[in-house]
Amino acid sequence: MRYLIFIVCLFFGCKGLDSSGSLIHNVGFAQGTSYSIKYMSSEDYHHEIDSLLTVIDYSLSTYNTNSLLSQLNSGDTSLLLDTHFVRVFKASQHISSLSDGLFDCTVAPLVEAWGFGPDDRKEVDSLYIATLLQQVGYHDLWLRGDSLLSNPEQKTMDFNALAQGYTVDVIAELLDSHLVSDYLIELGGELRSKGHNSRNKKWRVGIDKPSNEIDVNDRFQIILNLQNKSLATSGNYRNFYEKDGQIYTHTINPKTAYPVQHSLLSATVIADDCMTADAYATTFMVMGVEQTKDFLSKHPNLEAFLIFTNADKSWENWSTEGFKSLVTN
């Protein structure tokens, strides 16, 4: 589940930018969430952006029964793959391999079984979950060239854990192609920035506190500068349920088949591209605090900020040194 990163920077003018350009602010809804895109330009690209969002929806949506992904999940592997599917599939498989399978695009049957899919929650037992675990396994999927998918075990794919981040990247590519040099793209809380804001300063964004309710007067855990980077946050604190005194979170470990049981409340990741940040934010929620720290020590291309509970159930946080350097007042 994604949580909105509140954008605290407002446009008031434009210093040091093309004087022929003006502030363009495109807003709308896509992929079950809202988007907000601000950029300086002499032209409005809202129509192109919406067209692009439609194209991606017809490739990767799990809710559109006519999408390429939905048709592949129905068993039709004779379909030719498009560029969007291939790029996301390759990234998903790569991160699955690096994370030893803790990121897995075939985990959807377990998410559904534990009551976090579109249908009502049902009663489950350990035998049923063990049976569903046989339906999970990213390694049973591969590409034949860049045009066909092999899925002999008929695994169901779901790319929601990185599709929004990928969409942000594709919108950035569109703006880059039009030589837009300053923008902030936000879709469902996933962010990518370039250049400066209207005051010729780095973009400032706030990370929400891990709370079920938003206090508009005290909502941010931290505020940071974001320039020429992407950011994504994932957390368990707003999508869970309690049954018989047990908390069940929406983050499912694809190796154990059960919801995670650890202290990590949220993970914020900064990377060069938003798809990578998006995917690792989800992955770290599966890993938990200590395993995430160890992973980050071996992957210096990533920066992260973790919020977790200690033995006293109070909040603590930890961040990489690179992330600390971005924090502002």
Backbone bond lengths (Angstrom), bond angles and torsions (degrees), N, CA, C in turn:
res aa  C-N    CA-C-N  psi(-1)  N-CA   C-N-CA  omega(-1)  CA-C   N-CA-C  phi
1 M - - - 1.461 - - 1.511 109.34 -
2 R 1.288 114.78 143.12 1.453 119.12 -177.34 1.534 109.90 -107.03
3 Y 1.323 115.94 147.06 1.451 121.87 -179.31 1.516 109.90 -122.52
4 L 1.297 115.30 133.78 1.459 121.68 -173.39 1.521 111.24 -62.23
5 I 1.307 115.12 125.82 1.465 121.59 172.08 1.520 106.84 -88.50
6 F 1.320 117.25 111.35 1.453 120.82 -174.68 1.520 110.07 -71.44
7 I 1.305 116.33 128.00 1.456 121.80 -178.62 1.522 109.08 -87.82
8 V 1.321 116.38 115.54 1.452 119.83 -173.00 1.518 112.60 -98.29
9 C 1.306 117.59 0.84 1.457 120.64 178.83 1.513 110.38 -95.57
10 L 1.325 117.25 130.74 1.458 121.88 178.64 1.514 109.37 -114.37
11 F 1.326 115.25 152.75 1.463 120.78 177.94 1.532 109.97 -88.56
12 F 1.317 117.29 129.13 1.463 121.05 174.47 1.519 111.88 -123.95
13 G 1.298 117.28 -21.45 1.452 121.55 -179.15 1.494 108.07 -174.27
14 C 1.273 116.28 -171.16 1.456 118.27 -176.79 1.518 109.47 -142.70
15 K 1.283 115.26 103.69 1.448 120.63 -178.87 1.519 109.11 -100.74
16 G 1.297 116.90 127.37 1.447 120.57 175.23 1.505 114.31 82.10
17 L 1.362 118.99 9.36 1.442 122.41 179.07 1.515 110.02 -108.12
18 D 1.319 115.64 170.73 1.457 122.08 179.76 1.520 110.00 -55.38
19 S 1.345 116.70 119.27 1.465 120.24 -175.81 1.516 112.28 -67.28
20 S 1.335 117.71 -17.02 1.457 119.92 178.49 1.513 112.21 -82.25
21 G 1.343 117.05 -10.75 1.448 121.36 -178.75 1.515 111.51 -93.45
22 S 1.311 115.86 165.25 1.454 122.56 176.44 1.523 108.66 -143.72
23 L 1.316 115.32 169.37 1.450 120.12 -179.68 1.519 110.49 -68.02
24 I 1.311 116.47 126.14 1.464 122.47 171.34 1.514 106.79 -113.78
25 H 1.312 115.94 130.43 1.469 120.48 178.76 1.526 108.09 -127.36
26 N 1.323 116.15 107.71 1.463 122.29 178.92 1.517 109.17 -100.67
27 V 1.318 116.90 127.20 1.459 121.66 176.90 1.523 108.98 -129.41
28 G 1.311 115.51 157.03 1.458 119.66 178.67 1.504 110.96 173.79
29 F 1.339 116.01 -164.67 1.455 121.71 -179.52 1.523 109.19 -128.69
30 A 1.314 115.29 139.12 1.464 121.69 178.37 1.521 108.31 -160.96
31 Q 1.307 116.74 149.82 1.457 123.09 176.44 1.525 112.51 53.70
32 G 1.318 115.67 36.63 1.453 120.84 177.31 1.507 115.13 73.99
33 T 1.328 117.59 15.73 1.457 120.94 -178.97 1.526 109.09 -148.79
34 S 1.321 116.01 -175.70 1.465 120.53 -179.77 1.523 110.10 -102.68
35 Y 1.331 115.13 161.21 1.455 119.53 173.15 1.521 109.85 -134.62
36 S 1.328 114.33 153.65 1.463 122.17 178.49 1.526 107.50 -142.26
37 I 1.330 116.20 119.38 1.459 121.09 -176.13 1.526 108.33 -128.14
38 K 1.331 116.27 119.65 1.462 121.76 -179.09 1.522 108.73 -118.36
39 Y 1.320 115.74 133.11 1.461 119.77 -179.45 1.518 109.56 -158.58
40 M 1.341 114.72 156.61 1.445 120.80 177.59 1.522 108.72 -97.70
41 S 1.328 116.30 125.32 1.457 119.85 -177.61 1.515 109.86 -164.84
42 S 1.320 116.02 157.89 1.463 120.51 172.94 1.527 111.26 -86.98
43 E 1.338 116.60 -4.69 1.458 120.92 178.54 1.521 110.58 -131.25
44 D 1.319 114.63 150.64 1.463 122.19 178.24 1.526 108.21 -98.03
45 Y 1.336 116.59 122.42 1.460 121.07 -177.72 1.532 112.76 -104.78
46 H 1.326 115.88 22.34 1.465 119.90 -176.31 1.529 111.39 -58.70
47 H 1.312 117.17 -42.21 1.465 120.17 -178.81 1.529 110.64 -62.72
48 E 1.315 117.14 -42.52 1.465 120.36 178.67 1.521 110.95 -65.34
49 I 1.327 116.18 -38.81 1.460 119.85 179.14 1.521 110.80 -64.28
50 D 1.333 117.36 -46.10 1.460 120.26 179.50 1.522 111.60 -63.58
51 S 1.321 117.09 -37.83 1.466 120.45 177.01 1.524 110.58 -63.39
52 L 1.321 115.63 -40.47 1.455 120.56 179.03 1.532 110.85 -65.37
53 L 1.317 116.70 -41.38 1.462 120.74 177.88 1.523 111.25 -61.30
54 T 1.317 116.82 -37.95 1.464 120.70 178.04 1.523 110.99 -65.62
55 V 1.323 116.53 -42.25 1.463 121.13 178.92 1.527 110.43 -61.24
56 I 1.333 117.30 -44.72 1.461 120.76 179.77 1.521 110.59 -65.28
57 D 1.320 116.85 -38.47 1.459 120.90 178.19 1.524 110.86 -60.08
58 Y 1.316 116.79 -42.15 1.464 120.60 180.00 1.531 112.07 -73.16
59 S 1.304 117.19 -9.56 1.455 120.55 174.89 1.525 112.00 -96.22
60 L 1.343 119.04 -49.37 1.457 122.52 -164.33 1.523 115.95 -115.39
61 S 1.325 118.47 -3.04 1.464 120.15 -175.26 1.526 112.01 -71.26
62 T 1.335 115.20 136.87 1.465 120.18 172.69 1.525 111.27 -89.84
63 Y 1.330 116.92 -12.71 1.465 121.11 -178.04 1.519 111.93 -94.94
64 N 1.314 117.56 -24.44 1.462 122.19 177.26 1.529 108.45 -84.78
65 T 1.313 116.68 109.59 1.471 119.91 -176.20 1.521 112.80 -66.47
66 N 1.327 116.66 -15.80 1.461 120.66 178.82 1.521 113.21 -94.75
67 S 1.330 117.40 -0.57 1.461 119.92 -178.37 1.523 110.22 -68.58
68 L 1.320 115.10 158.73 1.454 120.63 176.98 1.522 110.65 -58.43
69 L 1.323 116.87 -44.16 1.461 120.74 -179.51 1.529 111.12 -60.98
70 S 1.327 117.12 -44.85 1.463 120.19 -179.49 1.521 111.29 -62.52
71 Q 1.317 116.50 -40.14 1.460 119.58 179.27 1.527 111.54 -68.71
72 L 1.324 117.19 -37.41 1.456 120.04 175.28 1.528 111.01 -64.71
73 N 1.332 116.11 -39.51 1.461 120.12 178.63 1.526 112.19 -67.53
74 S 1.327 116.54 -23.55 1.469 119.87 177.79 1.522 111.71 -79.91
75 G 1.327 116.76 -5.84 1.453 120.57 175.14 1.512 116.09 110.52
76 D 1.320 117.71 0.39 1.464 120.78 -177.80 1.525 109.92 -88.62
77 T 1.319 117.14 87.22 1.466 120.74 -179.57 1.523 112.23 -92.09
78 S 1.346 116.67 13.04 1.464 119.67 174.46 1.523 111.90 -86.54
79 L 1.335 116.10 -7.65 1.460 120.61 -177.07 1.529 111.15 -70.63
80 L 1.326 115.43 140.00 1.453 120.14 174.35 1.522 109.32 -75.12
81 L 1.306 117.32 135.22 1.456 122.67 -177.78 1.519 110.78 -82.70
82 D 1.341 116.66 147.51 1.460 119.91 175.40 1.523 110.24 -97.01
83 T 1.322 115.39 172.81 1.464 120.92 -176.31 1.519 112.16 -60.92
84 H 1.342 117.37 -39.57 1.462 120.35 -177.79 1.525 110.72 -63.24
85 F 1.309 116.69 -46.23 1.463 119.61 179.83 1.520 110.89 -61.83
86 V 1.317 117.15 -45.74 1.467 120.93 -177.01 1.526 110.88 -62.16
87 R 1.310 117.80 -43.94 1.465 120.94 -178.73 1.527 111.33 -64.18
88 V 1.334 116.21 -44.19 1.459 119.87 -179.05 1.529 110.32 -70.37
89 F 1.306 117.50 -40.45 1.467 120.72 179.73 1.526 110.61 -61.58
90 K 1.315 117.27 -46.57 1.471 120.66 -179.88 1.527 111.00 -61.89
91 A 1.319 116.81 -42.82 1.469 119.97 179.01 1.525 110.86 -64.33
92 S 1.325 116.54 -42.30 1.454 121.05 179.41 1.521 111.23 -61.14
93 Q 1.319 117.29 -46.52 1.460 120.85 -179.31 1.528 111.44 -65.31
94 H 1.331 116.24 -36.98 1.462 120.56 179.33 1.525 111.01 -64.28
95 I 1.328 116.97 -46.37 1.464 120.46 -178.86 1.526 110.04 -70.01
96 S 1.328 117.84 -33.63 1.473 120.48 175.25 1.520 110.44 -60.18
97 S 1.321 115.80 -43.13 1.462 119.99 -179.94 1.523 111.59 -65.81
98 L 1.335 117.28 -44.94 1.460 121.27 -179.03 1.529 111.90 -65.77
99 S 1.322 116.97 -30.46 1.465 121.19 -176.89 1.529 112.24 -95.34
100 D 1.320 117.31 9.88 1.462 121.90 -179.18 1.527 111.52 56.69
101 G 1.320 115.52 40.42 1.457 121.04 174.75 1.507 116.42 82.03
102 L 1.328 118.65 5.51 1.466 120.02 178.47 1.523 111.57 -76.39
103 F 1.317 116.78 -17.25 1.464 121.62 167.06 1.520 105.57 -107.29
104 D 1.345 116.52 125.64 1.462 119.23 -174.08 1.522 109.40 -150.33
105 C 1.329 116.34 120.49 1.468 120.81 -177.65 1.523 112.91 -73.60
106 T 1.338 118.00 -3.69 1.467 120.30 -179.60 1.532 112.66 -105.11
107 V 1.320 117.95 16.23 1.467 121.81 -175.30 1.532 112.87 -79.42
108 A 1.333 118.05 -6.20 1.465 122.11 -173.87 1.532 114.66 -51.92
109 P 1.340 121.36 -42.17 1.469 119.53 179.34 1.526 113.34 -58.04
110 L 1.321 116.86 -34.48 1.460 119.98 177.81 1.518 111.62 -73.10
111 V 1.319 116.83 -40.72 1.470 120.97 177.09 1.524 109.77 -58.55
112 E 1.323 116.13 -43.62 1.465 121.75 178.74 1.527 110.44 -64.18
113 A 1.310 117.14 -45.37 1.468 121.29 -176.40 1.518 112.40 -62.60
114 W 1.330 116.05 -35.60 1.464 119.65 -179.22 1.526 112.88 -83.58
115 G 1.326 117.34 4.01 1.463 120.22 171.88 1.500 115.40 93.58
116 F 1.339 118.54 20.84 1.453 120.77 -179.03 1.526 112.90 -115.08
117 G 1.313 116.53 16.64 1.450 121.60 175.09 1.520 110.56 -97.97
118 P 1.326 117.31 -166.97 1.468 120.77 -177.63 1.521 114.04 -73.95
119 D 1.337 118.17 -19.08 1.464 121.39 -177.40 1.515 111.42 -92.41
120 D 1.332 116.14 165.91 1.456 121.38 178.82 1.523 110.78 -65.48
121 R 1.327 115.41 149.81 1.458 120.96 -179.79 1.518 110.97 -67.95
122 K 1.326 115.99 137.37 1.454 122.14 179.31 1.523 110.03 -115.85
123 E 1.333 115.68 163.32 1.453 120.09 175.51 1.530 109.53 -73.05
124 V 1.325 116.85 135.51 1.460 121.26 178.33 1.520 109.49 -129.88
125 D 1.309 115.61 154.54 1.459 120.38 173.77 1.528 108.86 -129.53
126 S 1.316 115.86 173.55 1.465 120.38 -174.04 1.522 112.21 -63.70
127 L 1.332 117.70 -33.41 1.459 120.77 179.33 1.523 110.86 -66.23
128 Y 1.332 115.46 -42.83 1.469 119.66 179.46 1.527 110.95 -64.56
129 I 1.333 116.24 -42.87 1.464 120.13 178.98 1.525 110.60 -63.95
130 A 1.320 117.26 -40.52 1.466 120.46 178.10 1.523 110.89 -62.25
131 T 1.333 116.69 -36.14 1.460 120.53 177.82 1.522 110.75 -67.03
132 L 1.339 116.44 -42.36 1.459 120.42 179.65 1.522 111.80 -65.48
133 L 1.320 116.62 -31.50 1.467 120.12 -179.04 1.530 110.95 -59.42
134 Q 1.328 117.00 -26.39 1.465 120.57 177.79 1.528 111.41 -68.79
135 Q 1.339 116.97 -16.44 1.455 120.95 179.31 1.528 112.32 -89.84
136 V 1.321 116.38 0.30 1.468 121.64 -177.03 1.520 109.58 -108.28
137 G 1.326 116.67 135.71 1.458 120.17 176.89 1.513 112.22 159.86
138 Y 1.325 116.29 99.38 1.462 121.49 -177.54 1.524 112.02 -63.26
139 H 1.339 116.83 -27.34 1.463 121.35 -175.91 1.531 112.39 -69.01
140 D 1.325 117.78 -11.68 1.464 121.04 178.43 1.528 112.42 -86.30
141 L 1.333 116.74 5.91 1.462 122.38 179.21 1.523 109.49 -118.47
142 W 1.319 116.40 142.11 1.461 119.62 173.52 1.523 109.74 -158.95
143 L 1.326 114.89 163.39 1.458 121.11 179.85 1.517 110.36 -93.78
144 R 1.322 114.79 143.80 1.459 121.18 168.87 1.523 106.16 -104.12
145 G 1.345 114.87 100.51 1.451 118.44 -169.29 1.518 108.71 67.85
146 D 1.319 116.38 -142.98 1.464 121.61 174.53 1.525 110.64 -119.48
147 S 1.323 116.29 26.43 1.463 118.36 -174.92 1.515 114.16 -129.60
148 L 1.340 118.54 -18.88 1.457 121.01 -177.25 1.525 110.41 -134.12
149 L 1.327 114.65 151.46 1.461 121.64 179.43 1.519 109.71 -109.46
150 S 1.316 116.16 135.04 1.457 121.27 170.69 1.524 108.52 -101.46
151 N 1.324 116.22 124.50 1.462 122.66 -178.57 1.528 108.43 -144.87
152 P 1.328 117.26 64.34 1.468 120.13 -172.79 1.517 114.73 -63.72
153 E 1.338 116.92 -25.00 1.465 120.43 -179.85 1.529 112.85 -91.80
154 Q 1.334 116.19 3.98 1.469 121.82 178.50 1.533 111.90 55.05
155 K 1.320 115.01 47.39 1.465 119.55 175.60 1.528 109.68 -73.85
156 T 1.332 115.88 141.97 1.458 121.68 178.17 1.524 109.33 -88.04
157 M 1.332 116.05 127.42 1.465 121.20 -177.40 1.535 111.23 -101.36
158 D 1.308 114.70 147.81 1.463 122.31 176.47 1.523 106.83 -148.79
159 F 1.338 116.64 119.33 1.464 120.99 -177.41 1.527 112.02 -107.02
160 N 1.327 117.45 22.78 1.461 119.63 -177.49 1.527 112.69 -61.90
161 A 1.321 117.61 -23.11 1.460 120.26 -177.97 1.516 113.43 -75.38
162 L 1.329 117.86 -8.51 1.467 119.31 176.28 1.517 113.48 -142.77
163 A 1.338 118.65 -3.12 1.465 120.98 -176.63 1.522 112.33 -67.70
164 Q 1.339 117.63 -37.70 1.465 118.85 179.18 1.517 110.57 -67.82
165 G 1.319 116.71 -41.38 1.459 119.26 176.17 1.517 111.41 -62.09
166 Y 1.330 116.12 -41.21 1.466 119.59 177.38 1.518 111.10 -61.98
167 T 1.317 117.21 -41.07 1.461 121.41 179.59 1.524 110.74 -61.17
168 V 1.331 116.89 -42.05 1.463 120.62 176.27 1.528 109.93 -58.17
169 D 1.326 117.14 -43.15 1.468 120.51 179.84 1.527 111.99 -63.28
170 V 1.327 116.93 -39.29 1.464 120.22 -178.73 1.530 110.68 -68.84
171 I 1.329 116.55 -37.26 1.466 119.57 175.35 1.523 109.79 -63.90
172 A 1.339 116.43 -40.35 1.473 119.99 177.04 1.528 110.53 -61.31
173 E 1.321 117.28 -40.89 1.460 120.42 177.75 1.527 110.89 -61.84
174 L 1.321 116.25 -38.16 1.465 120.00 178.05 1.525 110.69 -63.56
175 L 1.324 117.18 -48.47 1.460 120.31 179.69 1.526 111.19 -64.35
176 D 1.330 116.58 -38.63 1.466 120.01 176.51 1.531 111.01 -60.20
177 S 1.326 116.36 -38.48 1.464 119.98 -179.08 1.522 111.82 -66.01
178 H 1.325 116.54 -23.55 1.461 121.71 176.76 1.536 111.60 -95.74
179 L 1.329 115.95 11.72 1.473 123.22 176.46 1.523 112.53 62.99
180 V 1.326 116.69 30.28 1.467 120.81 173.64 1.528 107.21 -77.30
181 S 1.313 116.52 124.03 1.462 120.27 -172.06 1.525 114.15 -103.83
182 D 1.333 117.98 -9.55 1.467 121.20 -178.68 1.522 108.86 -138.01
183 Y 1.325 115.83 115.82 1.464 118.20 179.15 1.524 110.87 -156.53
184 L 1.320 113.94 160.17 1.464 122.30 171.11 1.527 107.00 -135.53
185 I 1.327 116.06 116.89 1.457 122.21 -177.50 1.517 108.27 -108.59
186 E 1.330 116.80 129.76 1.461 121.37 178.13 1.519 109.22 -133.69
187 L 1.317 116.40 126.22 1.460 122.37 175.74 1.519 108.25 -135.95
188 G 1.328 116.44 113.29 1.453 120.64 179.20 1.507 114.55 58.78
189 G 1.340 117.14 27.41 1.458 120.87 -179.70 1.505 114.36 94.01
190 E 1.332 118.39 -9.45 1.460 121.65 176.14 1.527 108.63 -87.10
191 L 1.325 117.10 137.65 1.461 121.42 -169.75 1.523 112.70 -128.79
192 R 1.329 114.43 147.47 1.465 120.34 168.01 1.524 107.79 -143.41
193 S 1.317 116.07 132.99 1.459 120.43 -177.40 1.517 110.56 -121.73
194 K 1.313 113.87 156.36 1.458 120.81 172.71 1.518 108.47 -148.85
195 G 1.306 115.93 140.29 1.462 119.66 176.92 1.514 113.11 71.13
196 H 1.339 114.59 -138.20 1.458 121.13 -172.42 1.533 110.88 -129.16
197 N 1.334 113.76 166.99 1.462 119.32 175.17 1.533 109.86 -84.42
198 S 1.311 115.81 -170.66 1.463 120.32 -173.75 1.525 113.54 -66.22
199 R 1.337 115.88 -19.99 1.457 119.85 179.06 1.521 112.16 -98.50
200 N 1.333 114.62 17.00 1.460 122.16 178.42 1.529 111.93 61.03
201 K 1.334 115.43 33.70 1.459 122.40 176.91 1.528 109.23 -120.78
202 K 1.315 114.71 166.77 1.455 118.86 177.71 1.528 110.24 -63.90
203 W 1.313 115.54 150.11 1.456 119.85 176.98 1.526 110.04 -64.13
204 R 1.337 116.61 141.50 1.461 122.11 177.65 1.521 108.41 -115.48
205 V 1.324 116.21 129.97 1.465 121.44 179.32 1.518 109.28 -132.51
206 G 1.316 115.96 151.17 1.462 121.35 -179.92 1.516 111.06 -111.06
207 I 1.325 116.28 142.54 1.457 122.88 176.57 1.524 108.34 -101.53
208 D 1.332 116.16 121.62 1.456 120.40 -178.47 1.522 112.40 -62.28
209 K 1.330 115.70 148.19 1.459 121.06 171.05 1.533 108.61 -69.38
210 P 1.339 117.24 147.96 1.466 120.31 -178.67 1.524 111.92 -77.75
211 S 1.306 115.71 75.51 1.459 121.79 -176.89 1.519 109.68 -130.27
212 N 1.332 115.70 148.99 1.463 120.06 178.20 1.519 111.92 -66.30
213 E 1.316 116.59 -29.55 1.454 121.42 -177.80 1.528 109.37 -116.50
214 I 1.325 115.36 145.73 1.457 120.93 -179.54 1.519 109.76 -98.69
215 D 1.322 116.74 122.28 1.457 123.30 174.05 1.525 106.77 -96.07
216 V 1.311 116.75 109.06 1.468 119.83 -174.69 1.514 112.30 -62.36
217 N 1.326 117.46 -21.49 1.465 120.98 -179.75 1.526 113.01 -90.67
218 D 1.335 116.49 -12.46 1.464 119.36 -177.51 1.531 108.63 -154.04
219 R 1.318 116.37 60.36 1.459 119.68 -172.13 1.522 114.52 -98.07
220 F 1.355 117.10 -17.16 1.454 118.60 -170.23 1.526 112.98 -99.53
221 Q 1.306 115.17 134.09 1.458 120.74 171.07 1.516 109.67 -76.11
222 I 1.323 117.36 -44.09 1.461 123.13 176.77 1.524 109.21 -149.99
223 I 1.327 115.44 162.35 1.465 123.04 171.42 1.522 106.91 -124.68
224 L 1.318 116.74 138.28 1.457 119.63 -177.14 1.516 111.92 -139.82
225 N 1.313 115.02 160.17 1.462 122.15 173.80 1.525 109.09 -86.92
226 L 1.326 115.05 138.10 1.460 119.89 -179.81 1.520 108.41 -132.91
227 Q 1.321 116.27 116.72 1.459 120.56 -178.48 1.525 109.71 -137.58
228 N 1.322 115.25 123.66 1.467 122.07 178.03 1.527 111.83 56.00
229 K 1.316 115.48 35.25 1.457 122.32 179.04 1.529 109.97 -139.22
230 S 1.333 114.71 169.11 1.461 121.79 176.44 1.518 109.59 -119.66
231 L 1.329 115.54 153.09 1.458 121.01 -176.71 1.522 110.06 -142.51
232 A 1.335 115.78 140.22 1.465 121.32 176.16 1.518 108.85 -144.54
233 T 1.319 115.88 148.49 1.459 121.95 179.37 1.519 109.83 -129.78
234 S 1.325 115.82 139.58 1.459 121.42 172.78 1.518 107.93 -131.20
235 G 1.334 116.69 150.68 1.458 119.99 -179.60 1.511 112.09 -159.90
236 N 1.334 114.88 166.60 1.467 121.68 -178.86 1.517 113.38 -107.54
237 Y 1.302 117.96 -4.54 1.456 120.36 -165.93 1.522 114.44 -79.38
238 R 1.340 119.25 -6.80 1.458 120.22 178.27 1.523 113.01 -122.15
239 N 1.309 117.39 2.50 1.461 119.65 179.57 1.521 108.72 -137.94
240 F 1.319 115.19 85.77 1.458 121.70 -179.31 1.518 108.24 -157.68
241 Y 1.317 116.50 169.15 1.457 120.52 172.16 1.523 108.59 -144.85
242 E 1.304 115.43 160.53 1.465 121.47 179.68 1.520 109.50 -115.89
243 K 1.320 115.52 133.77 1.455 120.90 178.68 1.528 108.83 -142.64
244 D 1.332 115.29 125.46 1.467 121.33 179.75 1.526 111.57 53.63
245 G 1.344 115.25 37.90 1.449 120.52 177.46 1.515 115.21 80.21
246 Q 1.329 117.06 2.05 1.456 122.29 -179.11 1.526 110.14 -107.00
247 I 1.340 116.67 133.35 1.455 121.48 176.78 1.530 108.90 -89.04
248 Y 1.339 115.77 130.29 1.461 121.93 176.47 1.525 108.32 -117.08
249 T 1.326 115.76 117.29 1.462 120.67 -179.44 1.524 110.30 -95.40
250 H 1.327 115.67 163.24 1.461 120.05 -177.53 1.528 112.64 -78.21
251 T 1.334 118.18 -9.60 1.458 121.19 178.66 1.520 109.38 -83.55
252 I 1.324 116.11 115.22 1.458 122.08 -177.06 1.524 109.63 -106.35
253 N 1.316 116.35 131.78 1.458 121.00 174.95 1.529 108.28 -80.36
254 P 1.332 118.77 113.85 1.467 120.14 -175.70 1.520 113.81 -69.75
255 K 1.328 118.12 -8.52 1.463 120.58 179.06 1.526 111.74 -93.92
256 T 1.337 116.71 -32.03 1.466 120.23 178.08 1.520 112.09 -97.73
257 A 1.336 117.23 -21.65 1.471 125.02 -178.72 1.527 112.81 77.65
258 Y 1.332 117.42 7.24 1.464 120.78 -177.06 1.538 110.82 -117.45
259 P 1.339 116.71 154.96 1.468 119.32 173.36 1.522 110.43 -59.08
260 V 1.319 116.02 144.41 1.461 119.93 -177.82 1.520 110.61 -66.39
261 Q 1.313 115.02 149.68 1.461 121.72 178.97 1.526 108.30 -130.35
262 H 1.321 115.68 77.59 1.456 119.13 177.54 1.519 109.50 -145.26
263 S 1.325 116.79 -177.52 1.462 121.60 -168.99 1.519 114.52 -90.10
264 L 1.328 118.43 -5.47 1.468 120.44 -175.66 1.521 110.48 -72.10
265 L 1.340 116.19 124.00 1.464 121.96 -178.99 1.518 112.21 -95.57
266 S 1.335 116.88 -38.54 1.460 119.89 178.68 1.522 110.13 -155.85
267 A 1.329 113.76 152.38 1.463 121.05 177.46 1.515 108.11 -131.95
268 T 1.323 115.92 124.98 1.458 122.30 174.94 1.522 108.05 -111.06
269 V 1.317 116.47 131.15 1.463 121.43 -175.92 1.522 109.74 -124.29
270 I 1.319 116.19 137.58 1.459 122.83 173.49 1.526 108.59 -115.09
271 A 1.319 115.32 130.34 1.463 121.75 179.69 1.515 108.49 -145.31
272 D 1.315 116.49 172.98 1.461 119.88 178.60 1.524 111.40 -65.69
273 D 1.328 117.16 -40.50 1.460 120.55 179.47 1.517 109.90 -117.91
274 C 1.331 115.54 154.31 1.463 120.59 -171.77 1.528 112.03 -76.78
275 M 1.326 118.51 -30.13 1.455 120.09 177.68 1.521 110.75 -61.27
276 T 1.321 117.13 -42.26 1.458 121.16 177.91 1.519 111.37 -64.59
277 A 1.330 116.92 -45.68 1.465 120.60 178.60 1.515 110.94 -60.75
278 D 1.315 116.71 -43.42 1.460 122.99 -179.54 1.526 110.80 -60.13
279 A 1.315 116.68 -50.55 1.465 121.16 -176.42 1.531 111.57 -64.72
280 Y 1.333 117.35 -41.62 1.458 118.86 -177.77 1.529 112.20 -74.21
281 A 1.316 118.11 -27.79 1.464 119.12 174.83 1.522 109.64 -60.47
282 T 1.325 116.91 -41.72 1.464 121.10 176.07 1.523 111.25 -67.84
283 T 1.324 116.38 -44.43 1.467 120.91 -178.67 1.519 111.40 -59.26
284 F 1.328 117.09 -42.78 1.458 120.40 -177.99 1.528 111.70 -67.04
285 M 1.347 116.64 -30.10 1.457 118.98 176.00 1.520 111.20 -66.84
286 V 1.304 117.90 -25.61 1.463 121.48 174.02 1.528 110.04 -79.14
287 M 1.320 116.74 -42.03 1.459 121.26 -176.04 1.521 113.36 -64.65
288 G 1.326 117.77 -40.77 1.450 120.34 -171.08 1.520 111.27 87.34
289 V 1.320 116.41 176.77 1.464 121.45 -168.68 1.519 113.06 -64.77
290 E 1.310 118.07 -55.71 1.464 119.76 -171.82 1.520 112.54 -68.29
291 Q 1.319 117.23 -41.33 1.455 119.14 179.26 1.527 110.94 -66.78
292 T 1.335 116.36 -35.19 1.463 119.96 176.64 1.523 111.11 -64.76
293 K 1.317 117.38 -43.99 1.465 120.74 177.52 1.526 110.88 -57.70
294 D 1.307 115.93 -44.69 1.458 120.04 179.71 1.524 111.20 -63.82
295 F 1.318 116.85 -41.97 1.469 121.02 178.93 1.522 110.45 -62.56
296 L 1.316 117.41 -44.90 1.462 121.62 -178.40 1.529 111.87 -64.11
297 S 1.315 116.95 -32.27 1.471 119.95 178.84 1.526 111.55 -65.11
298 K 1.335 116.26 -21.29 1.463 121.27 -179.39 1.530 112.53 -102.28
299 H 1.346 116.93 -2.94 1.465 120.75 -178.59 1.526 109.28 -133.70
300 P 1.318 117.25 77.92 1.464 121.77 -175.35 1.532 114.30 -68.31
301 N 1.321 117.79 -6.13 1.465 120.38 176.33 1.512 112.04 -75.57
302 L 1.330 117.23 -9.18 1.462 122.14 -179.53 1.522 110.67 -110.71
303 E 1.335 115.79 142.81 1.461 122.15 170.28 1.522 107.62 -118.38
304 A 1.324 117.28 147.65 1.465 118.65 -175.68 1.521 111.88 -150.34
305 F 1.323 113.50 156.03 1.465 123.11 177.90 1.520 106.83 -133.32
306 L 1.332 117.49 121.38 1.456 122.51 -176.78 1.519 110.24 -114.50
307 I 1.322 116.46 136.68 1.460 122.71 171.76 1.518 107.77 -116.48
308 F 1.331 117.03 129.73 1.461 120.71 -175.62 1.521 109.89 -148.27
309 T 1.313 116.66 168.09 1.455 121.58 178.17 1.519 109.50 -100.11
310 N 1.335 115.50 145.04 1.460 120.41 176.53 1.529 110.37 -95.95
311 A 1.319 116.88 -169.89 1.469 121.05 -177.31 1.517 111.97 -62.40
312 D 1.334 116.59 -27.00 1.468 120.62 179.32 1.527 112.37 -88.66
313 K 1.340 116.77 5.21 1.467 123.28 179.86 1.525 113.27 69.10
314 S 1.322 116.90 14.38 1.458 119.98 173.92 1.520 108.98 -93.28
315 W 1.331 116.38 161.41 1.453 121.05 -175.62 1.527 112.19 -79.09
316 E 1.294 114.39 140.99 1.453 122.03 168.17 1.515 107.98 -131.49
317 N 1.336 115.80 162.88 1.462 118.20 175.79 1.519 109.84 -139.75
318 W 1.299 114.19 158.68 1.464 122.84 179.46 1.515 107.61 -145.89
319 S 1.324 116.99 144.72 1.459 119.59 178.29 1.515 110.03 -146.98
320 T 1.319 114.54 158.74 1.462 120.20 173.78 1.521 108.93 -71.10
321 E 1.323 116.09 160.70 1.454 120.02 -178.78 1.539 110.56 -63.17
322 G 1.328 116.53 -38.63 1.453 119.67 178.75 1.508 112.51 -62.80
323 F 1.322 116.93 -36.50 1.464 120.47 178.21 1.537 109.56 -68.18
324 K 1.318 116.92 -41.61 1.471 120.70 -179.63 1.519 110.85 -57.22
325 S 1.316 117.10 -35.42 1.467 120.60 -177.25 1.519 112.89 -68.11
326 L 1.345 116.70 -14.49 1.470 120.87 -178.55 1.521 112.45 -94.98
327 V 1.310 117.03 -12.62 1.470 120.78 -176.02 1.511 109.99 -72.40
328 T 1.342 114.38 136.58 1.466 120.60 179.89 1.521 108.61 -129.79
329 N 1.308 116.39 173.33 1.465 120.63 179.85 1.540 110.17 -84.98
